[in-house]
Amino acid sequence: MPQLYEYLGVVVYFWSNEHEPIHVHGQYQGTESRAEFVIQEGKIVQIVFKNVSGKKPLPKKQLADFKVLVQTFSHDIKGKWEAYFDDGIKPDKVRITRRLQ
């Protein structure tokens, strides 16, 4: 389970055996939500945030933080996904301790 970011307590990751579409999970104290990337012609055109089946969704504050992080780092996330699944390069986890705007 490669972890990409930790942001104000929310851990963002994807599973090693994931599937398309490109997506990441945000987890916080036993709750979890997911962000799916809609990509057309190699470009991110939309990010859809969803609940994870069988899990309690992120609380409102943490979901807002997850959304800001994913939107801010969307291109980096896409690149890390492609590097991991296409080239086998494990991403380094980045800890962000300041609130993103």
N, C-alpha and C positions, 0 to 999 in steps of 0.2 A: 504494500500500500504506500506508494510514493506520496509523501506530504510535500505540498508546494509552499504553503504559507501558514503562519500563525498570526492572527490579527485580532487583538483585543480579546483573546480567549477563544476565538473561532478558528478551528483547524480546517484548512482547505486541502483536499487530496483527491486522488482518483485511485481506483483499484488496479492492480497489476494485470488483471484479466478483463479490462473494460472493453466496451464495444462502442461503435459509432451510435449516435452523433457524439462529437467531442463534448464532454461534460465533466464537471467537478462537483464534489460533495463538500458541504460545509457542516461541521459538527461542533456542537457546544453542549457540554454536560448532558450527554445522552440524547440530545435532540439532533435532528439532521434535516437538511434541505439540499436541493440540487440545482445547478445552473447548467442548462443545455445551450450550446452554441449553434445557431443557424448560420451555415456558411454557404455562400454562393460565389462561384468563380474564385475560390480561395480567400474570400473576404468575409469577415464576420458582419452579418447584416442584422442580427437580432440575438439577444440573450433571453432565454425563457427560464424563469425560476419556478421550480416545482417542489411539491412534497415528495418524500420518499415513502414508498409503500411499507407499512408495518412500523414506521417510526413517527415519533412526535416531531412536528416541524420546529425549526428554530424559533425561539421567542422573537417577538416583534423587533426589539432593539438589535439582537444579534443578526436577524434576517436583514435588517437595514445595513448593518456593517458588512455582512457577506455580499450584499448587492453592490455596495460601493467598491469593495475590494475587487470583485470579479469584473465590474465594469472598468475600473482603473487599469487592471492588469490583464485584460482580455487577450491582447495580442501575445503577451508573455505566456499566458496559460496555453494558448493554442500552440505556440512554439515548443513549450515543454512537453505537451501531449505528443506532438509529432516527433520530437527528438527521442522520447521514450519508446513509443510504439514502432517508429520506423527505423531508428538507429540504435535502440537499446541503451540510450544515455539516461541515467537516473538523475532526476533534478535535485538540486540542493534546496533545502527548506529555508525560506526567508522568514525571519521574525520581524514583524512591523509593530512597533510599540507606540507610534504616534497616530493620532486619528487622521485619516485621509479626508480630504475635502471634496 
